[in-house]
């Protein structure tokens, strides 16, 4: 399948920003350090009250970076959509303000997408802590739609994904009713339109810290993810649901034994 992309396509990076001033500079620098000549970085700022304005002021002269105000704030999905609608690139990436790209990520994504095997690429990733230290590494498995619908395939880490703008035009934008798994919903829709291409190298670093939704609000993800899987054709008695039931049952039995012993 031949690619319709130019040899050096424009990349747009969308970064939703709300009170992540402690990490935002690292995200911005990780884009700059790609040394990719045809990039725009859109920071969608939703009314931060921390050090974010000071951080952004340091990059006021960066020609590739543009700050878009999203006020009043209407949630992360809405903020990302604001950036997606403004994106001018043939290739789009979505980097949250507390994550960062690995060196060479843009070049690897462009090479994979211009090869024409699919309109979405994803890669391996590292988990970093609040101080930026690598605490875990993940090699992404092949994408399996059936496993995704069953809630057991963890192959896609959102900051490693790059996709063609033409794919977004076909499948639409993020569902703004979703607070936690808007990316999961997007991948499920995209998987019915194109092949996902795995890039066998680390493309991004995903930060775990106390204020991130993945850490502080993880229990809420399951219910929303189940609803998204069901509306995309996932089974009612999914593998994830059965595993969750069994783990809860084990926990109840363990507590029961503690009380009776």
Secondary structure as GFF3:
##gff-version 3
##sequence-region A 1 261
A	DSSP	beta_strand	11	17	.	.	.	ID=ss1
A	DSSP	alpha_helix	21	32	.	.	.	ID=ss2
A	DSSP	beta_strand	39	45	.	.	.	ID=ss3
A	DSSP	alpha_helix	52	57	.	.	.	ID=ss4
A	DSSP	beta_strand	65	69	.	.	.	ID=ss5
A	DSSP	alpha_helix	76	86	.	.	.	ID=ss6
A	DSSP	beta_strand	91	94	.	.	.	ID=ss7
A	DSSP	beta_strand	100	101	.	.	.	ID=ss8
A	DSSP	alpha_helix	105	114	.	.	.	ID=ss9
A	DSSP	beta_strand	120	128	.	.	.	ID=ss10
A	DSSP	beta_strand	134	138	.	.	.	ID=ss11
A	DSSP	alpha_helix	145	149	.	.	.	ID=ss12
A	DSSP	three_ten_helix	158	160	.	.	.	ID=ss13
A	DSSP	beta_strand	162	164	.	.	.	ID=ss14
A	DSSP	alpha_helix	165	171	.	.	.	ID=ss15
A	DSSP	alpha_helix	182	191	.	.	.	ID=ss16
A	DSSP	beta_strand	196	207	.	.	.	ID=ss17
A	DSSP	alpha_helix	213	216	.	.	.	ID=ss18
A	DSSP	alpha_helix	219	231	.	.	.	ID=ss19
A	DSSP	alpha_helix	239	260	.	.	.	ID=ss20
###
